[in-house]
Amino acid sequence: MKEHFIKLFKYNNWANSKILEIIFKEENFPEIALKYFIHVLIAEKTWMSRLIGEEINTNNFWPDISKDELKILIDDNTNQYLDFIENLKDKIPDSLVTYKNSKGFKYTTSVKDILTHVSMHSAYHRGQINSALRNSGFQPVNIDFITYTRI
């Protein structure tokens, strides 16, 4: 199971990096697409905080972040997730994490479900980013998982 999650989060890094490339390349990158991307990265960071039991000090999942800070956030998120997954014991993915959501409600969820959610949440919003790119006259970025598996 660890290998599966490692592959998913390496894919996640690759896909986020492909989006970042176009952000730096296109001068008129759509503002809404940038907001979605920032949200992806902040949500990834927030879920990692929950996984390791850190208190979350913000409910702002849509902050303004510079382009240069995006690269740092991608790298930090990737390193934290890969380190976290690498250090999981065999039974840990089934272990439970108790956390508060952004509205202050308490939930308990398995590590494997949180990791799956983070991966799917990021992919969902990258789809929105590609839709915003297309609607703004840009070519969408090919960030399909199957494309990643072929490189």
Backbone bond lengths (Angstrom), bond angles and torsions (degrees), N, CA, C in turn:
res aa  C-N    CA-C-N  psi(-1)  N-CA   C-N-CA  omega(-1)  CA-C   N-CA-C  phi
1 M - - - 1.451 - - 1.532 110.97 -
2 K 1.339 116.24 -36.83 1.461 119.16 179.05 1.522 111.20 -58.11
3 E 1.331 116.67 -42.46 1.466 120.70 -178.13 1.522 110.78 -61.37
4 H 1.334 115.92 -37.82 1.464 120.70 178.41 1.531 110.42 -61.31
5 F 1.326 116.72 -48.21 1.461 120.05 -178.78 1.528 111.77 -69.22
6 I 1.311 117.08 -35.50 1.467 119.36 175.94 1.525 109.53 -60.53
7 K 1.327 116.85 -44.94 1.466 120.80 178.83 1.527 110.81 -62.28
8 L 1.332 117.54 -42.93 1.465 120.51 179.29 1.523 111.83 -61.14
9 F 1.324 116.93 -41.63 1.461 118.55 -176.78 1.528 112.38 -80.62
10 K 1.312 118.08 -22.62 1.467 119.63 169.46 1.525 109.42 -70.61
11 Y 1.324 116.16 -39.87 1.471 119.86 173.90 1.528 110.02 -61.08
12 N 1.324 116.42 -44.85 1.458 121.28 -179.97 1.528 110.64 -56.23
13 N 1.323 116.59 -43.84 1.462 121.36 177.75 1.527 110.76 -62.33
14 W 1.325 116.48 -45.72 1.467 121.44 179.60 1.531 110.41 -59.83
15 A 1.333 116.95 -47.70 1.464 120.96 -178.42 1.529 110.99 -64.93
16 N 1.329 117.39 -43.71 1.467 120.04 177.53 1.524 110.83 -62.10
17 S 1.316 117.03 -39.12 1.469 121.05 179.62 1.524 111.35 -66.62
18 K 1.332 117.42 -35.71 1.470 121.06 177.19 1.531 110.45 -65.42
19 I 1.321 116.90 -39.87 1.468 120.39 176.58 1.524 109.35 -65.31
20 L 1.318 117.25 -43.05 1.465 120.56 179.89 1.526 111.15 -60.74
21 E 1.322 117.43 -38.03 1.469 120.84 178.16 1.520 111.19 -56.19
22 I 1.322 117.11 -45.15 1.465 119.30 -178.27 1.528 111.17 -73.14
23 I 1.321 117.53 -30.13 1.468 120.08 175.80 1.524 109.61 -60.49
24 F 1.332 117.05 -43.49 1.464 120.53 179.13 1.524 112.18 -74.13
25 K 1.321 116.89 -30.43 1.465 121.29 -176.52 1.529 112.43 -76.83
26 E 1.318 117.12 -42.14 1.466 121.70 -173.45 1.526 111.02 -95.34
27 E 1.308 115.00 118.50 1.464 120.49 -179.26 1.528 112.02 -64.56
28 N 1.322 116.57 -34.61 1.466 121.25 -176.99 1.527 111.82 -106.41
29 F 1.316 116.04 41.34 1.466 120.47 177.69 1.526 108.15 -55.99
30 P 1.339 118.07 130.13 1.470 120.48 -175.59 1.532 112.73 -57.32
31 E 1.314 115.52 131.74 1.467 121.67 -177.60 1.530 111.97 -58.26
32 I 1.331 116.59 -41.33 1.465 119.21 -179.25 1.530 110.49 -64.62
33 A 1.324 116.86 -37.15 1.468 120.49 178.41 1.524 110.29 -65.30
34 L 1.329 116.55 -39.44 1.465 120.26 177.41 1.528 110.47 -63.75
35 K 1.320 116.55 -41.36 1.467 120.23 178.52 1.532 111.12 -62.51
36 Y 1.329 116.69 -42.41 1.471 119.88 176.61 1.530 110.47 -59.67
37 F 1.326 115.97 -42.39 1.460 119.70 -177.13 1.529 111.28 -66.69
38 I 1.315 116.34 -42.98 1.465 120.07 176.45 1.528 109.40 -59.56
39 H 1.323 116.24 -42.83 1.466 120.54 178.79 1.531 111.11 -59.50
40 V 1.324 117.22 -43.14 1.469 121.39 177.82 1.523 110.10 -54.92
41 L 1.326 115.96 -50.67 1.466 120.52 -174.88 1.523 112.39 -68.33
42 I 1.329 116.79 -39.03 1.468 120.32 178.48 1.531 110.04 -68.19
43 A 1.327 117.36 -39.54 1.468 120.48 178.09 1.528 110.74 -64.37
44 E 1.334 116.88 -41.68 1.465 119.72 176.68 1.530 110.62 -59.06
45 K 1.318 115.74 -44.47 1.471 120.52 179.74 1.533 110.62 -63.89
46 T 1.315 116.59 -41.85 1.463 121.77 -179.25 1.522 111.50 -63.17
47 W 1.332 116.48 -44.19 1.461 119.47 179.68 1.527 111.31 -65.91
48 M 1.315 117.43 -35.36 1.466 118.83 176.29 1.524 109.80 -63.53
49 S 1.317 116.80 -41.96 1.466 119.98 177.18 1.522 110.58 -57.78
50 R 1.320 116.30 -41.87 1.467 119.97 178.50 1.528 110.91 -64.96
51 L 1.332 116.71 -42.23 1.468 120.62 -178.91 1.527 112.48 -60.64
52 I 1.325 116.41 -36.43 1.468 119.27 -177.05 1.530 112.42 -97.62
53 G 1.332 116.17 7.01 1.456 120.67 173.44 1.508 115.60 80.04
54 E 1.322 117.69 18.08 1.467 120.54 177.35 1.523 110.12 -81.66
55 E 1.311 115.07 144.47 1.457 121.10 174.92 1.526 108.56 -73.05
56 I 1.308 116.33 137.00 1.466 120.99 -179.65 1.519 107.86 -95.87
57 N 1.336 115.46 128.13 1.460 120.43 -173.90 1.517 114.11 -98.52
58 T 1.322 117.93 5.42 1.456 118.85 -177.35 1.516 111.03 -142.94
59 N 1.297 115.16 151.30 1.457 121.94 170.23 1.518 109.71 -113.75
60 N 1.323 116.26 12.28 1.459 120.73 -178.67 1.523 109.09 -90.43
61 F 1.320 115.48 98.87 1.457 120.72 -179.87 1.525 111.94 -96.17
62 W 1.330 116.72 8.98 1.464 121.79 -179.00 1.535 110.78 -134.28
63 P 1.345 119.43 46.68 1.475 120.28 -177.19 1.527 111.95 -74.45
64 D 1.319 115.33 166.22 1.465 120.64 171.94 1.525 107.57 -86.03
65 I 1.316 115.89 126.36 1.460 121.95 -179.84 1.520 107.66 -133.76
66 S 1.327 116.59 138.77 1.466 120.19 179.08 1.526 110.51 -71.42
67 K 1.320 115.67 159.66 1.468 121.00 178.38 1.527 111.14 -59.17
68 D 1.317 116.51 -39.63 1.469 119.67 -179.79 1.530 111.66 -65.36
69 E 1.330 116.41 -36.26 1.467 120.19 178.67 1.526 111.61 -68.24
70 L 1.334 116.96 -26.92 1.463 120.58 179.48 1.521 111.19 -60.59
71 K 1.321 117.25 -44.61 1.465 121.73 -179.66 1.529 110.37 -61.73
72 I 1.316 116.59 -42.85 1.466 120.91 178.83 1.526 110.22 -62.49
73 L 1.329 116.08 -42.99 1.462 120.83 -179.48 1.532 111.43 -65.42
74 I 1.328 117.20 -41.27 1.472 120.74 176.42 1.527 109.82 -59.25
75 D 1.314 116.48 -49.32 1.468 120.64 -178.39 1.525 111.76 -62.82
76 D 1.336 116.30 -44.90 1.469 120.25 179.66 1.528 111.13 -62.13
77 N 1.339 116.16 -47.02 1.466 119.90 179.88 1.524 110.82 -60.00
78 T 1.325 116.19 -47.34 1.465 120.27 -178.30 1.520 111.04 -60.22
79 N 1.318 116.48 -48.80 1.467 120.21 -179.39 1.525 111.61 -60.95
80 Q 1.329 116.96 -41.32 1.464 119.82 -179.39 1.524 111.55 -66.40
81 Y 1.337 116.93 -43.87 1.467 119.07 -179.95 1.521 111.33 -66.31
82 L 1.320 117.26 -45.77 1.468 119.23 -179.22 1.527 111.43 -63.93
83 D 1.333 117.41 -41.19 1.470 120.48 176.46 1.530 110.87 -63.11
84 F 1.327 115.55 -44.11 1.465 120.33 -179.89 1.530 110.41 -59.72
85 I 1.325 116.60 -47.95 1.467 121.02 -178.06 1.526 110.77 -66.60
86 E 1.327 116.88 -43.67 1.474 120.52 179.56 1.525 111.62 -57.37
87 N 1.322 116.41 -34.54 1.463 120.78 -176.03 1.525 114.03 -89.38
88 L 1.331 117.49 2.28 1.463 120.18 177.51 1.521 110.46 -68.74
89 K 1.286 116.07 137.58 1.464 120.87 171.49 1.532 107.02 -81.54
90 D 1.311 117.53 166.14 1.466 121.63 -175.50 1.527 113.91 -53.44
91 K 1.310 118.09 -42.13 1.466 121.57 -175.68 1.528 112.85 -89.01
92 I 1.310 117.81 -11.63 1.461 121.41 -174.06 1.531 113.15 -61.62
93 P 1.333 120.55 -38.01 1.471 117.72 -179.78 1.525 113.06 -55.34
94 D 1.335 117.10 -26.32 1.462 120.79 177.76 1.524 112.31 -86.35
95 S 1.319 117.23 -9.26 1.460 119.60 -179.10 1.523 109.88 -69.14
96 L 1.311 114.71 160.97 1.461 120.56 -174.00 1.524 111.55 -105.01
97 V 1.314 114.61 147.04 1.462 122.78 176.85 1.526 107.06 -121.36
98 T 1.313 116.15 129.52 1.461 120.90 175.50 1.520 107.77 -105.06
99 Y 1.317 115.89 133.26 1.466 122.03 -174.63 1.524 108.85 -152.75
100 K 1.323 115.43 169.37 1.463 121.31 172.94 1.519 108.03 -108.15
101 N 1.331 115.35 138.74 1.460 118.60 176.38 1.526 109.48 -80.41
102 S 1.317 116.01 -176.67 1.469 120.61 -175.33 1.527 112.60 -65.67
103 K 1.326 117.57 -17.02 1.463 121.01 178.47 1.525 111.73 -97.25
104 G 1.332 116.25 1.40 1.454 120.69 177.11 1.516 114.93 90.53
105 F 1.337 118.01 3.96 1.463 121.07 177.89 1.524 110.24 -80.58
106 K 1.315 115.57 140.18 1.458 121.71 -177.59 1.529 109.95 -90.20
107 Y 1.336 115.32 134.01 1.469 121.97 178.38 1.517 109.38 -135.98
108 T 1.317 115.31 157.78 1.457 122.34 173.49 1.520 107.49 -127.13
109 T 1.334 116.30 125.71 1.464 122.45 -174.37 1.525 108.66 -140.94
110 S 1.329 116.25 148.45 1.468 119.49 178.64 1.528 110.70 -71.55
111 V 1.315 115.39 152.17 1.467 121.45 177.39 1.523 110.02 -57.03
112 K 1.331 117.27 -45.11 1.469 119.34 -177.44 1.523 111.51 -64.43
113 D 1.332 118.46 -35.09 1.463 119.97 177.72 1.527 111.48 -70.84
114 I 1.319 117.06 -35.76 1.468 119.77 176.54 1.521 110.05 -66.15
115 L 1.322 117.50 -45.91 1.469 120.13 178.95 1.525 111.02 -61.06
116 T 1.330 116.71 -40.75 1.463 120.36 177.56 1.521 110.20 -64.35
117 H 1.326 117.18 -44.30 1.462 121.13 179.16 1.525 111.47 -59.43
118 V 1.320 116.99 -46.84 1.469 120.44 -178.56 1.522 110.02 -58.21
119 S 1.311 116.47 -46.25 1.460 120.88 179.95 1.526 111.35 -61.50
120 M 1.327 116.85 -45.88 1.464 120.87 -178.07 1.527 111.64 -71.06
121 H 1.314 117.42 -38.35 1.465 121.63 178.40 1.526 110.26 -61.05
122 S 1.319 115.98 -44.79 1.466 120.04 179.38 1.520 110.89 -63.85
123 A 1.333 117.14 -43.56 1.467 120.88 179.68 1.525 110.94 -63.82
124 Y 1.309 117.03 -40.16 1.466 121.59 178.46 1.531 110.82 -57.84
125 H 1.315 115.90 -50.17 1.465 119.18 -177.85 1.528 112.13 -71.62
126 R 1.323 118.26 -30.25 1.473 118.62 173.72 1.526 109.92 -64.76
127 G 1.321 117.68 -32.19 1.462 120.86 173.02 1.521 111.00 -63.28
128 Q 1.315 117.41 -40.72 1.465 121.02 175.98 1.528 110.75 -64.10
129 I 1.319 116.23 -37.81 1.468 120.45 177.53 1.520 109.56 -61.63
130 N 1.323 117.51 -46.20 1.462 120.70 179.19 1.522 111.61 -63.59
131 S 1.309 117.39 -37.09 1.463 120.95 176.49 1.528 110.45 -63.87
132 A 1.323 116.80 -43.42 1.470 120.64 177.91 1.525 110.87 -64.16
133 L 1.329 116.76 -38.02 1.467 119.96 176.89 1.523 110.26 -61.95
134 R 1.323 116.88 -48.79 1.461 121.44 -179.61 1.537 110.50 -59.85
135 N 1.331 116.58 -44.74 1.467 121.10 -179.38 1.524 112.67 -65.74
136 S 1.323 116.61 -20.15 1.472 121.39 179.10 1.523 112.29 -99.07
137 G 1.329 116.74 7.77 1.455 120.62 176.51 1.517 115.36 89.25
138 F 1.317 117.67 8.47 1.460 121.75 178.65 1.524 110.06 -95.89
139 Q 1.315 115.55 158.59 1.461 121.47 173.94 1.531 108.62 -78.33
140 P 1.337 118.19 127.09 1.469 119.22 175.80 1.530 111.10 -61.48
141 V 1.312 115.81 154.82 1.459 122.18 -179.61 1.534 108.43 -89.31
142 N 1.330 116.71 130.53 1.462 119.96 177.43 1.526 108.60 -77.68
143 I 1.316 114.88 99.75 1.465 120.98 -179.03 1.524 110.60 -123.23
144 D 1.320 116.07 28.66 1.463 120.18 177.00 1.526 110.17 -64.02
145 F 1.311 115.70 142.71 1.462 120.68 178.51 1.523 110.97 -57.24
146 I 1.329 116.77 -42.22 1.463 119.93 -178.02 1.528 110.97 -63.05
147 T 1.327 117.09 -33.03 1.468 120.49 175.64 1.524 109.52 -63.18
148 Y 1.328 116.13 -43.64 1.465 120.87 178.19 1.527 111.12 -59.19
149 T 1.323 117.04 -39.96 1.468 119.45 -177.18 1.523 112.30 -67.99
150 R 1.326 116.95 -16.65 1.468 120.95 -177.64 1.523 113.34 -91.18
151 I 1.313 117.46 -6.15 1.474 118.19 -177.42 1.516 111.43 -96.70
